[in-house]
Amino acid sequence: MKTEVLVIGAGPAGSTAAMGLARDHDVVLLEEHPRPGSPIQCAGLVTPRGVPAFASDSVINRVRRARIHSPLGYTLALEAKGTRAFVVDRARFDMMLFERAVDQGASAMSGAKAVSVGQGDDGVAVSVESGDGLAEVSCAVAIGCDGYRSATRKATGLPPAKHMLTGIQADLVGVELDPESVELYLGSKVAPGFFAWAIPAGETARVGLCTWDAEHAPAVYLKKLLARPEFAKAKRVSSSSGMIPLGPGRTARSGRILLAGDAACHAKPLSGGGVYTGIRGAEFCVECARSFLGTGEEAALERYDPLWKEAFGKELTNAFRLRKVYVSLSDKKMDKALRVFSEPSLLALVQDKADIDYPASLTTQVLKLAPKLAQFSPELIESFLK
Ligand SMILES: Cc1cc2nc3c(=O)[nH]c(=O)nc-3n(C[C@H](O)[C@H](O)[C@H](O)COP(=O)(O)OP(=O)(O)OC[C@H]3O[C@@H](n4cnc5c(N)ncnc54)[C@H](O)[C@@H]3O)c2cc1C
């Protein structure tokens, strides 16, 4: 089979790329599972800018508060004036994006897995395994949106993620959470290398965590988290698990292959969120692929890296540097650092200005207000203040 564009993976990034190109070009959208959005591997917390208006029916809650629990028992409470994040039904969200891509004219191949990806002078050839056996799809340009295990990324020879988080989550009923607040739990005994969360999602609470470089499997930490008094009487209705690749590389392109979303390691290093950057990156893929298909000039595809770097790449790089400081902190230092944020001027800055998609952009202002944070990593702090 021949097509102009092959999009591999129908998550938020893949469906966005397919819907943007399908009106004017032949687009095949490949998804290994029979149904996009399933199994779910997400807490569903997405900023309003990450939810396209046509998918607003997938929003089940809005949050504007956060309570951050330190490893030593201190709680920092943050409250914004308006909604800071939506809680979405991720299965529905993914399905709405997928259906939009199909409505725009993309040919969907579900239950079809890319098993090998090869690149020649005049395009990309992908072997696809489905119930009908093995078939080859060739295309002028391929957009790899196949998530954290990306076969497309492997085929490009780009290095793997710098840090790979392992996540686990349980959906609970019978938990009383503030419907407008997320709870975050920090500490080496709670979620080493990341944090744990409890998110109010309508009828259920999503309680989960990610770990990195941890002594035990995530399930061990989840069991301990669920033993906390606030979850003790809850009933688990479902569970999910997955991984999050962190640390953007120097490029998300190789010849005629563009990578977006988790395949490009574009998840946010401080929160693990990857829906917004996945969608934004896919929109840039659309722009570059459209221009390439119109002109035949490969230089059009070279524009992809500068575009995503300008929009969110600098933020990801700085956030990854901050993450390195975060994972180096002992529980005692983490507690101490969190307490610094209770100072009124700093608290006001964070509550008014912090943007979940661009948290690192506030670093210089935070450090100017609280120079004592320099004690946690003098070299890093100096580099941000230059
Ligand atoms: C526990 C957990 C909680 C999270 N919470 C949040 C959150 O609250 N907010 C947020 O923004 N992000 C969150 N994330 C991250 C988020 O889920 C991802 O960053 C996001 O889904 C990335 O979108 P994507 O389209 O790049 O990849 P995916 O959503 O992973 O989609 C990739 C698609 O490609 C398909 N695929 C894979 N390989 C192949 C193949 N070889 N052939 C064909 N199809 C293939 C997959 O089946 C999948 O449908 C969380 C992740 C985890 C693990």
The ligand as a MOL file (V3000), in Angstrom:
LIG
                    3D

  0  0  0     0  0            999 V3000
M  V30 BEGIN CTAB
M  V30 COUNTS 53 58 0 0 0
M  V30 BEGIN ATOM
M  V30 1 C 0.6180 6.7460 35.0570 0
M  V30 2 C 0.6380 7.8610 34.0460 0
M  V30 3 C -0.0500 9.0390 34.3090 0
M  V30 4 C -0.0150 10.0930 33.3980 0
M  V30 5 N -0.7270 11.2300 33.6640 0
M  V30 6 C -0.7410 12.2500 32.7580 0
M  V30 7 C -1.5220 13.4100 33.0160 0
M  V30 8 O -2.2100 13.5330 34.0250 0
M  V30 9 N -1.4960 14.3980 32.0740 0
M  V30 10 C -0.7500 14.3130 30.9240 0
M  V30 11 O -0.7350 15.2590 30.1120 0
M  V30 12 N -0.0100 13.2080 30.6780 0
M  V30 13 C 0.0050 12.1740 31.5630 0
M  V30 14 N 0.7420 11.0520 31.2920 0
M  V30 15 C 1.5550 11.0120 30.0690 0
M  V30 16 C 0.6690 10.8260 28.8580 0
M  V30 17 O -0.1580 9.7000 29.0290 0
M  V30 18 C 1.5090 10.7160 27.5980 0
M  V30 19 O 2.5340 11.6770 27.6110 0
M  V30 20 C 0.6460 10.9040 26.3590 0
M  V30 21 O -0.2990 9.8830 26.2500 0
M  V30 22 C 1.5150 10.9470 25.1160 0
M  V30 23 O 0.7110 10.9430 23.9730 0
M  V30 24 P 1.2150 10.2280 22.6390 0
M  V30 25 O 0.1400 10.4350 21.6350 0
M  V30 26 O 2.5940 10.6730 22.3490 0
M  V30 27 O 1.3760 8.6970 23.0270 0
M  V30 28 P 0.3000 7.6440 23.5280 0
M  V30 29 O -0.8450 8.2990 24.1740 0
M  V30 30 O 1.0800 6.6470 24.3180 0
M  V30 31 O -0.2160 6.9810 22.1980 0
M  V30 32 C 0.6240 6.1440 21.4430 0
M  V30 33 C -0.2720 5.2490 20.6190 0
M  V30 34 O 0.5360 4.4990 19.7220 0
M  V30 35 C 0.0940 3.1660 19.7100 0
M  V30 36 N 1.2540 2.3480 19.3080 0
M  V30 37 C 2.3720 2.1010 20.0150 0
M  V30 38 N 3.2420 1.3580 19.3060 0
M  V30 39 C 2.6350 1.1250 18.0960 0
M  V30 40 C 3.0430 0.4300 16.9390 0
M  V30 41 N 4.2450 -0.1650 16.8510 0
M  V30 42 N 2.1730 0.3830 15.8770 0
M  V30 43 C 0.9680 1.0010 15.9560 0
M  V30 44 N 0.5420 1.6850 17.0370 0
M  V30 45 C 1.3830 1.7560 18.1000 0
M  V30 46 C -0.3690 2.9040 21.1280 0
M  V30 47 O -1.2560 1.8220 21.2030 0
M  V30 48 C -1.0230 4.2480 21.4870 0
M  V30 49 O -2.3810 4.2620 21.1430 0
M  V30 50 C 0.7300 9.9700 32.1960 0
M  V30 51 C 1.4080 8.7830 31.9200 0
M  V30 52 C 1.3720 7.7400 32.8360 0
M  V30 53 C 2.1170 6.4630 32.5270 0
M  V30 END ATOM
M  V30 BEGIN BOND
M  V30 1 1 1 2
M  V30 2 1 2 3
M  V30 3 2 2 52
M  V30 4 2 3 4
M  V30 5 1 4 5
M  V30 6 1 4 50
M  V30 7 2 5 6
M  V30 8 1 6 7
M  V30 9 1 6 13
M  V30 10 2 7 8
M  V30 11 1 7 9
M  V30 12 1 9 10
M  V30 13 2 10 11
M  V30 14 1 10 12
M  V30 15 2 12 13
M  V30 16 1 13 14
M  V30 17 1 14 15
M  V30 18 1 14 50
M  V30 19 1 15 16
M  V30 20 1 16 17
M  V30 21 1 16 18
M  V30 22 1 18 19
M  V30 23 1 18 20
M  V30 24 1 20 21
M  V30 25 1 20 22
M  V30 26 1 22 23
M  V30 27 1 23 24
M  V30 28 2 24 25
M  V30 29 1 24 26
M  V30 30 1 24 27
M  V30 31 1 27 28
M  V30 32 2 28 29
M  V30 33 1 28 30
M  V30 34 1 28 31
M  V30 35 1 31 32
M  V30 36 1 32 33
M  V30 37 1 33 34
M  V30 38 1 33 48
M  V30 39 1 34 35
M  V30 40 1 35 36
M  V30 41 1 35 46
M  V30 42 1 36 37
M  V30 43 1 36 45
M  V30 44 2 37 38
M  V30 45 1 38 39
M  V30 46 1 39 40
M  V30 47 2 39 45
M  V30 48 1 40 41
M  V30 49 2 40 42
M  V30 50 1 42 43
M  V30 51 2 43 44
M  V30 52 1 44 45
M  V30 53 1 46 47
M  V30 54 1 46 48
M  V30 55 1 48 49
M  V30 56 2 50 51
M  V30 57 1 51 52
M  V30 58 1 52 53
M  V30 END BOND
M  V30 END CTAB
M  END
